[in-house]
Amino acid sequence: MSKRRIVVTGANRGIGLELVRSFVGLGHSVYGTARNPDASEDLKAAGASGILPLDVSDPESITTFGTELAETTDAIDLLVNNAGVGSVSFGAEGAAVGIDVVDPAVITQVFEVNSLGPLLVTRALMPLLQAGSDAIVCNISSQLGSMVVGAGIGDVPYNVSKAALNMITVKYANAHPEITFVAVHPGWVQTDMGGADASLTPPESASAIAETLMGLTQEDSGRFLNWNGTEHPW
């Protein structure tokens, strides 16, 4: 397997950090992002080739990130849009995230991070992806964005944002057939968002996602997958 040039957003903790560790362990060159790179000691220790500042809710930050990355590498072979938040990040949880009462401002804030952020990051890195070898974009989605699975569980802003991310994935797959785009449900993972009772550890999820991504072909573009490569219902 040839060495791949990889970008992972939101790489300072959780699944993002474990993805960096998995990819580095496989011998790839990995660039991680964090809102505060100076405080990302675990990411530094993971062996990332570079750590760049990025706030996916800030279009100016995304533009600057794209420019700085282009000064570091002339191509990217894999982009993992991993950075994401739940409603609790904006002070809403429990009954406050139900369809009848949720604050529209929280929907907008979660959408900016989970949906618009990956769209704009992908746009900013498109020239680097087009210069890459068999380039792939992986959008870390969720079963909660599935119309089949998410109807009865989850919080409304998060569900809506991940459903939108799934549509963004297929729209990009249609617009750029030269690049493979997939949405991936990482499983129920023991992160700050998933909680301690989740069925997968971050290393288990990340290693399975890495294996799945390395086995993709162009024919997979536009699919919604589980962490282990199986099909996820839309």
C-alpha positions as CSV (number, residue, x, y, z in Angstrom):
1,M,0.0,0.0,0.0
2,S,1.5,3.3,-1.1
3,K,1.9,6.1,1.4
4,R,-1.1,8.4,1.5
5,R,-1.3,12.1,2.4
6,I,-4.2,12.5,4.8
7,V,-6.0,15.3,6.6
8,V,-8.2,14.7,9.7
9,T,-10.2,17.5,11.1
10,G,-11.0,17.7,14.8
11,A,-8.0,15.5,15.4
12,N,-7.1,16.6,19.0
13,R,-9.4,14.0,20.8
14,G,-11.8,11.1,20.4
15,I,-12.2,9.4,17.1
16,G,-10.2,12.1,15.2
17,L,-7.1,11.5,17.4
18,E,-7.4,7.7,17.1
19,L,-7.8,8.0,13.3
20,V,-4.5,9.9,13.2
21,R,-2.9,7.2,15.3
22,S,-4.2,4.5,13.0
23,F,-3.1,6.2,9.8
24,V,0.3,7.0,11.2
25,G,0.6,3.4,12.3
26,L,-0.1,2.3,8.8
27,G,2.8,4.5,7.5
28,H,0.8,7.4,6.1
29,S,1.5,11.1,6.3
30,V,-1.2,12.7,8.4
31,Y,-2.1,16.4,9.0
32,G,-4.4,17.0,11.9
33,T,-6.4,20.0,12.8
34,A,-7.4,21.6,16.1
35,R,-8.8,24.9,17.2
36,N,-5.8,25.3,19.5
37,P,-2.8,23.3,18.1
38,D,-0.5,24.5,20.9
39,A,-2.7,22.7,23.5
40,S,-2.9,19.5,21.4
41,E,-0.2,17.5,23.1
42,D,-1.8,14.1,22.4
43,L,-2.0,14.9,18.7
44,K,1.7,15.9,18.7
45,A,2.6,12.6,20.4
46,A,0.6,10.7,17.8
47,G,3.1,11.5,15.1
48,A,1.2,13.9,12.9
49,S,3.2,15.4,10.0
50,G,1.6,18.7,10.8
51,I,-1.0,20.3,13.1
52,L,-2.9,23.2,11.7
53,P,-5.4,25.6,13.3
54,L,-8.9,25.2,12.1
55,D,-12.4,26.2,13.4
56,V,-14.9,24.6,11.0
57,S,-17.6,27.0,12.2
58,D,-15.6,30.0,10.9
59,P,-15.4,30.4,7.1
60,E,-12.3,32.7,7.4
61,S,-10.5,30.1,9.4
62,I,-11.3,27.5,6.8
63,T,-10.0,29.7,4.0
64,T,-6.8,30.3,5.9
65,F,-6.4,26.6,6.7
66,G,-6.7,25.8,3.0
67,T,-4.0,28.3,2.1
68,E,-1.6,27.1,4.9
69,L,-2.1,23.4,4.0
70,A,-1.3,24.2,0.3
71,E,2.0,25.7,1.5
72,T,2.8,22.4,3.2
73,T,1.8,19.8,0.6
74,D,0.9,19.9,-3.1
75,A,-1.8,17.2,-2.8
76,I,-4.1,15.3,-0.5
77,D,-5.2,11.8,-1.0
78,L,-7.7,11.5,1.8
79,L,-9.7,14.1,3.7
80,V,-11.6,12.9,6.8
81,N,-14.2,15.6,7.9
82,N,-14.4,14.5,11.5
83,A,-14.9,17.7,13.5
84,G,-18.4,17.8,14.9
85,V,-20.6,18.8,17.9
86,G,-23.9,18.0,19.6
87,S,-26.4,20.4,21.0
88,V,-24.9,20.2,24.4
89,S,-22.0,22.2,23.1
90,F,-24.4,25.1,22.8
91,G,-26.1,24.6,26.1
92,A,-29.1,22.5,25.0
93,E,-29.7,18.9,26.1
94,G,-32.4,16.6,27.4
95,A,-36.0,17.7,26.6
96,A,-34.6,21.1,25.2
97,V,-33.6,19.4,22.0
98,G,-37.0,17.9,21.1
99,I,-38.8,18.9,17.9
100,D,-41.5,21.0,19.6
101,V,-39.2,23.1,21.8
102,V,-35.7,23.2,20.4
103,D,-34.1,26.7,20.0
104,P,-33.7,27.5,16.3
105,A,-30.4,29.2,17.2
106,V,-29.0,25.9,18.4
107,I,-30.0,24.2,15.1
108,T,-28.1,26.9,13.2
109,Q,-25.0,26.6,15.4
110,V,-24.9,22.8,15.2
111,F,-25.5,22.9,11.4
112,E,-22.7,25.4,10.9
113,V,-20.2,22.9,12.4
114,N,-21.5,19.6,11.3
115,S,-22.9,20.4,7.8
116,L,-21.6,23.7,6.5
117,G,-18.1,23.1,8.0
118,P,-17.4,19.9,6.0
119,L,-18.8,21.5,2.8
120,L,-16.5,24.5,3.1
121,V,-13.5,22.5,4.2
122,T,-13.9,20.2,1.2
123,R,-14.3,23.2,-1.1
124,A,-11.1,24.8,0.3
125,L,-9.1,21.6,-0.2
126,M,-10.6,20.7,-3.6
127,P,-7.5,21.7,-5.6
128,L,-5.3,19.5,-3.4
129,L,-7.7,16.6,-3.6
130,Q,-7.8,16.9,-7.4
131,A,-4.1,16.7,-7.4
132,G,-4.1,13.6,-5.2
133,S,-4.0,10.0,-6.1
134,D,-7.4,8.2,-6.2
135,A,-8.6,10.9,-3.7
136,I,-11.2,10.1,-1.1
137,V,-13.4,12.4,1.1
138,C,-14.9,10.7,4.2
139,N,-17.6,12.6,6.0
140,I,-18.0,11.3,9.5
141,S,-21.8,11.1,9.8
142,S,-24.0,9.2,12.2
143,Q,-26.8,6.7,12.3
144,L,-28.8,9.7,13.7
145,G,-28.7,11.3,10.3
146,S,-30.5,8.3,8.8
147,M,-34.2,8.7,8.0
148,V,-34.6,5.0,8.9
149,V,-32.7,4.9,12.2
150,G,-32.7,8.5,13.4
151,A,-36.4,9.2,13.5
152,G,-36.9,8.1,17.1
153,I,-33.5,8.8,18.8
154,G,-31.0,11.6,19.1
155,D,-31.4,15.4,19.4
156,V,-33.0,17.3,16.6
157,P,-30.2,19.7,15.7
158,Y,-27.6,16.9,15.6
159,N,-30.0,14.6,13.6
160,V,-30.8,17.4,11.1
161,S,-27.1,18.3,10.7
162,K,-26.0,14.8,10.0
163,A,-28.9,14.2,7.5
164,A,-27.7,17.3,5.7
165,L,-24.1,16.1,5.8
166,N,-25.3,12.9,4.1
167,M,-26.9,14.9,1.3
168,I,-23.8,17.1,1.0
169,T,-21.8,13.8,0.5
170,V,-24.0,12.6,-2.4
171,K,-24.1,16.1,-4.0
172,Y,-20.3,16.2,-3.9
173,A,-20.1,12.7,-5.3
174,N,-22.3,13.7,-8.2
175,A,-20.4,17.0,-8.8
176,H,-16.9,15.5,-8.6
177,P,-16.8,11.9,-10.0
178,E,-13.0,12.1,-10.1
179,I,-13.1,11.8,-6.2
180,T,-14.6,9.2,-4.0
181,F,-17.0,10.6,-1.4
182,V,-18.5,8.5,1.4
183,A,-20.5,9.2,4.6
184,V,-19.5,6.9,7.5
185,H,-21.3,6.1,10.7
186,P,-18.5,5.5,13.2
187,G,-20.6,3.3,15.5
188,W,-21.6,4.0,19.0
189,V,-18.3,5.1,20.4
190,Q,-17.0,5.8,23.9
191,T,-16.3,9.5,23.4
192,D,-17.5,12.6,25.2
193,M,-20.5,12.6,22.9
194,G,-21.1,8.8,22.9
195,G,-20.7,8.3,26.6
196,A,-19.1,5.5,28.7
197,D,-21.8,2.9,27.9
198,A,-21.1,2.9,24.2
199,S,-20.2,-0.4,22.5
200,L,-17.0,0.6,20.7
201,T,-13.8,2.2,22.0
202,P,-12.3,5.0,19.9
203,P,-9.4,2.8,18.8
204,E,-11.7,0.1,17.7
205,S,-13.9,2.5,15.6
206,A,-10.9,4.3,14.2
207,S,-9.0,1.2,13.1
208,A,-12.1,-0.2,11.4
209,I,-12.8,3.1,9.6
210,A,-9.1,3.3,8.4
211,E,-9.3,-0.2,7.0
212,T,-12.6,0.5,5.3
213,L,-11.3,3.7,3.7
214,M,-8.2,2.1,2.4
215,G,-10.3,-0.5,0.6
216,L,-12.6,1.9,-1.2
217,T,-12.8,2.3,-5.0
218,Q,-14.4,4.9,-7.2
219,E,-17.5,2.6,-7.4
220,D,-18.1,3.3,-3.7
221,S,-18.6,7.0,-4.2
222,G,-21.9,8.3,-2.8
223,R,-22.4,5.5,-0.3
224,F,-23.4,5.6,3.4
225,L,-21.3,3.1,5.2
226,N,-20.8,1.7,8.7
227,W,-17.4,1.9,10.3
228,N,-16.8,-1.7,9.3
229,G,-17.6,-1.1,5.6
230,T,-21.1,-2.5,5.6
231,E,-24.0,-0.6,4.1
232,H,-25.9,1.8,6.3
233,P,-29.6,2.6,5.5
234,W,-30.3,6.1,4.4
